[in-house]
């Protein structure tokens, strides 16, 4: 599956956005305030985003929940319906652009769109490409029992199971190794 630079940026943004949601009532929100949203926008080099407000923060949190539902969708038809609603509500206006030193690419948000509409349009379309390609199962949650972070499995054989093999994957492999050693010594 060919993934263009702008699609990859949108995938990274949607994964990071979904992962800012608290996992339960005791966890802190990764987007607690407008400055955190500003940092998110800046870290993802989101262009054409004006001054952010509490209204923007609330709207972004709402679409974050809707994107999380896409990652939990049981099948492509369900995911497609969710993505269609997100993209339609954003009022997409596809346009070619070559800003900031990048070659020609497509932005799906209308000029002057809110940050929530910007995310819904561009990230929604990035996820749509996976559904269209029959690759919806690549939109995953970490299989570590104590981690449910979202990620996009871009491995060649669709075999990635953990959000980060150096943390979650390694921790589980070490625990399994120690359990086998303990049982063998046993």
C-alpha positions in Angstrom: 0.0 0.0 0.0 1.5 3.3 -1.1 1.3 5.9 1.7 2.1 9.5 0.7 3.9 11.9 3.0 0.7 13.8 3.8 -1.3 10.6 4.5 1.5 9.4 6.8 1.4 12.8 8.7 -2.4 12.5 9.0 -2.1 8.9 10.3 0.5 10.0 12.9 -1.8 12.8 13.9 -4.9 10.6 14.3 -3.0 8.0 16.3 -1.5 10.6 18.6 -4.9 12.3 19.0 -6.6 9.0 19.9 -3.9 8.2 22.3 -4.4 11.5 24.2 -7.7 10.2 25.5 -7.7 9.0 29.1 -8.0 5.2 29.3 -10.3 5.4 32.4 -11.7 7.9 34.9 -8.4 8.0 36.9 -6.1 8.8 34.0 -5.2 12.3 33.0 -6.4 13.7 29.6 -3.6 14.2 27.2 -5.3 17.3 25.9 -6.2 19.0 29.2 -6.2 22.6 28.0 -5.8 24.9 25.0 -2.0 25.2 25.4 -1.8 21.3 25.1 -3.9 21.6 21.9 -1.6 24.3 20.6 1.4 21.9 21.3 -0.4 19.1 19.5 -1.0 21.3 16.5 2.5 22.6 16.5 4.1 19.1 16.9 2.1 17.9 13.9 2.9 20.9 11.7 -0.7 21.5 11.0 -1.0 24.4 8.6 -3.7 27.0 8.3 -4.8 26.8 12.0 -5.7 30.1 13.6 -5.9 31.1 17.2 -7.3 28.2 19.3 -9.9 28.4 22.0 -11.8 26.3 24.5 -14.4 25.7 21.8 -11.7 24.2 19.6 -10.5 22.0 22.5 -14.0 20.7 23.1 -14.6 20.0 19.4 -11.2 18.2 19.0 -12.0 16.0 22.1 -15.4 15.1 20.4 -13.8 14.0 17.2 -11.1 12.2 19.2 -13.8 9.9 20.6 -15.2 9.4 17.1 -11.8 8.4 15.8 -11.3 6.0 18.7 -14.5 4.4 17.6 -13.1 3.9 14.1 -10.1 2.0 15.6 -12.6 -0.2 17.5 -14.9 -0.8 14.5 -15.6 -4.5 14.1 -15.6 -4.4 10.3 -14.9 -2.2 7.3 -18.6 -1.3 6.7 -18.9 0.1 10.3 -15.6 1.9 10.0 -16.6 3.3 6.6 -19.9 4.7 8.0 -18.0 6.4 10.9 -15.4 7.9 8.6 -18.1 9.1 6.1 -19.9 10.9 8.9 -16.6 12.5 10.2 -15.5 13.7 6.7 -19.0 14.9 5.7 -19.4 16.9 8.9 -16.1 18.6 8.3 -17.3 20.0 5.0 -14.3 18.7 3.0 -13.0 20.8 0.1 -10.1 18.9 -1.5 -7.5 21.1 -2.9 -3.9 20.7 -4.2 -1.2 22.6 -2.3 2.6 22.7 -2.2 3.3 24.7 1.0 6.2 24.6 3.4 8.6 23.0 0.9 6.5 19.9 0.3 5.6 18.8 -3.2 2.0 18.8 -4.4 -0.4 17.1 -2.1 -4.0 17.2 -1.3 -5.6 18.9 1.7 -9.2 17.9 2.4 -10.1 20.7 4.7 -11.6 23.9 3.6 -9.5 27.1 3.9 -10.0 28.6 7.3 -11.6 25.4 8.7 -11.5 24.9 12.5 -8.8 22.6 13.8 -11.4 19.9 14.5 -12.7 20.1 10.9 -9.1 20.0 9.7 -8.4 16.9 11.7 -11.7 15.2 10.8 -11.1 15.8 7.1 -7.4 15.0 6.6 -7.3 12.2 9.2 -10.6 10.8 8.2 -9.4 10.6 4.6 -6.2 9.0 5.7 -8.2 6.3 7.5 -10.6 6.0 4.5 -7.6 5.0 2.3 -7.1 2.0 4.5 -10.7 0.9 4.3 -10.8 1.4 0.5 -7.6 -0.7 0.2 -9.2 -3.5 2.3 -6.7 -2.8 5.1 -9.0 -1.7 7.9 -7.5 -4.4 10.2 -4.3 -2.4 10.2 -6.0 0.1 12.5 -5.2 -1.5 15.8 -5.0 -1.3 19.5 -1.9 -2.6 21.4 -2.4 -6.2 22.6 -0.4 -5.7 25.8 -2.9 -6.3 28.7 -2.1 -3.0 30.4 -2.0 -0.9 27.2 -4.7 -0.1 24.7 -2.9 2.6 22.7 -3.9 3.0 19.1 -1.5 2.4 16.2 -1.5 1.7 12.5 0.2 -1.5 11.6 2.4 -0.7 8.6 4.4 -4.0 8.7 4.6 -5.8 5.5 2.8 -8.9 6.7 0.3 -7.2 9.1 2.0 -8.8 12.1 2.5 -5.9 14.5 0.8 -6.5 17.8 2.1 -3.8 20.1 2.2 0.0 19.9 5.9 -0.1 20.6 8.0 -3.3 20.4 10.7 -1.7 22.6 8.3 -1.1 25.5 5.1 -3.2 25.4 6.4 -5.9 23.2 9.7 -6.3 25.0 8.1 -6.2 28.4 5.7 -9.0 27.5 8.5 -11.1 25.9 10.7 -10.7 29.0 7.8 -11.7 31.3 7.1 -14.8 29.2 10.8 -15.7 29.2 11.0 -15.4 33.0 7.8 -17.4 33.4 9.3 -20.2 31.2 12.6 -20.1 33.1 10.8 -20.3 36.5 8.6 -23.2 35.3 11.7 -25.1 33.9 13.6 -24.5 37.2 10.6 -25.5 39.1 
